[in-house]
Amino acid sequence: MSDDALGNMLAQMENAEPYADVDAGVFERLKHPERTLKVSLPVERDDGTVEIFEGFRCQFDSARGPFKGGIRYHPTVSMDEVTALAGWMTWKTALVDLPYGGAKGGVACNPKELSDCETEKLTRRYTEGVRRMIGPDMDVPAPDMNTGAREMAWMMDTYSMYGGRVIPDVVTGKPIEVGGTAGRVEATGRGVTITTRRMFEYLGEDLDGATVAVQGFGNVGSVTARLLSSMGANVVAVSDVSGGVHDADGLDVMAIERHVSETGSIAGYTDADGYDDADAITNGDLLRLDVDALIPAAIENVITEDVAEDLRASVVVEAANGPTTFAADGILRERDIPVVPDILANAGGVIVSYLEWVQNSQQYSWDLEQVNDDLETKLARAFDEMLDAYTARDTPDLRTAAYVVALERVGKAHEMRGLFP
């Protein structure tokens, strides 16, 4: 089976099929996206030249509600990648029981090579390119890799200009000033923290003093590291694309965040004045550390077969989408290393996006405590339902159990709605 993202997603589905009560014909439908779109995006650069970028949007399944999924800016964005991510989003929203389907979009670009002005032009051009297939009751985009509240504000404004009125619920992850919600920025990292704590409770282990390594120190990884540290966990290693730092006695996560804020990356942290005495470490070595919890929070396919053979963590919590290849998953299963799957572990973002969407439709804002309480309630229920499926269906691992819950919910929706025409 291919180790690309789409191959991984389809293999995970097929692995769960024998345990799920889904009609064979419906299951075949679930493997195919409803529609995909590729758009050409001409953008005038600051020097006056025009560059053509490629943008994509995949709408995977809408049986349970409007499509939902982020927009990412990265050089590797492709149709196959967004299709896989849209599929994962479908199973994620079903697992945490949100009235959504799954979608994903992106633009193949290097955001580090774009000025703020060029990024705004690209975002508005992409919004115009996909605007006929998005909308508050049709498809609701959100931030993803290298996009954030700023880009969502531009998307909302562009869509609203075409609509002739303010339409805040066309996207989520917006700034609070234009309809965003408290807690959205930290939502995915908070969700990873909640599922990590729940997993330790399930295993009968104490999170206080547990050693943790986090690969990826962007929004998700940094928030996760900070929150776990505040709960007493001992974060001993973190990394980003520039490399990582390791200290067996524990890192000062807040100091690393300050360094990254000042310099743009973890690089140079070990030599900076005023910071703790940490050693440099590669991303590959971080994945092989002897820790209680490994949290991959960067990109897809970082835990390969070779890494899985050497991995020494007691548990893996997938903060990134698709960080473990299908072959590596089998090795971890054989080695009895439990994995909290991505479709649960990083679902905090889409849960709070849903809460933002609901607030926009009601034109009423909730406070941070209410948002965080609802996030924890929904994640805790989904975690328990995954464990119930793991026990009742005798599935080989937690990922398969999570897929069973999700596939049955989406499959049931298709069966109830029937086939048109």
Secondary structure, 3 states (H helix, E strand, C coil): CCCCHHHHHHHHHHHHHHHCCCCHHHHHHHCCCCEEEEEEEEEECCCCCEEEEEEEEEEEECCCCCEEEEEEEECCCCHHHHHHHHHHHHHHHHHCCCCCCEEEEEEECCHHHCCHHHHHHHHHHHHHHHHHHCECCCEEEEECCCCCHHHHHHHHHHHHHHHCCCCHHHCCCCCHHHCCCCCCCCHHHHHHHHHHHHHHHHHCCCCCCCEEEEECCCHHHHHHHHHHHHCCCEEEEEEECCEEEECCCCCCHHHHHHHHHHHCCCCCHHHCCCCCCCEEECHHHHHCCCCCEEEECCCCCCECHHHHHHCCCCEEECCCCCCECHHHHHHHHHCCCCEECHHHHCCHHHHHHHHHHHHHHHCCCCCHHHHHHHHHHHHHHHHHHHHHHHHHCCCCCHHHHHHHHHHHHHHHHHHHHCCCC
